[in-house]
Amino acid sequence: MDFTRQHKQTVTYWAPAGTDFQGSATWTAPATLKARWENIASQFQSPTGEILVSKSIAYLGVPVVVGGYLLLGESTVADPTTVHEANEIKQVGGVPDLGAMKQLTTAMM
C-alpha cells in the first residue's frame, strides 16, 4: 500500500539544528514536502507525559522530529518561529505499511 498517494498538499518542514552562540535555537534550511494535512483537535500525550490537544495533524512519507516546525504551504524563511502559521511538532508517531517497506509518519501540532 502506498501511503503517499494521498499526500497532495505541500508543507514546509524545519528540523531543529541546535543552538547558536547566544543559546537561541537554530534550524535546518526549510524543506518542501508532500503531505496530507488535517486541521483537527485530537487529544494526545506528549513525550513528557503532558496531555495536549492538537490543532493539526500532518501525515508524511518521511520522518520528522518533535521540536521541528511544519507549515501548510511553502516558505523560504530561515526561522520558523517568525512564520505566523508555522506549527511546532509536539508528537510524532508512525505506522509501517503491510510489507514494512515504507512508514507513514504522523506529526501532531
Stockholm file with secondary structure:
# STOCKHOLM 1.0

chainA/1-109         MDFTRQHKQTVTYWAPAGTDFQGSATWTAPATLKARWENIASQFQSPTGEILVSKSIAYLGVPVVVGGYLLLGESTVADPTTVHEANEIKQVGGVPDLGAMKQLTTAMM
#=GR chainA/1-109 SS CCGGGGCCEEEEEECEEEECTTSCEEECCCEEEEEEEECCCCEEECTTSCEEECSCEEEESSCCCTTCEEEESCCCCSCGGGCTTCEECCEEEEEECTTSSSEEEEEEC
#=GC SS_cons         CCGGGGCCEEEEEECEEEECTTSCEEECCCEEEEEEEECCCCEEECTTSCEEECSCEEEESSCCCTTCEEEESCCCCSCGGGCTTCEECCEEEEEECTTSSSEEEEEEC
//
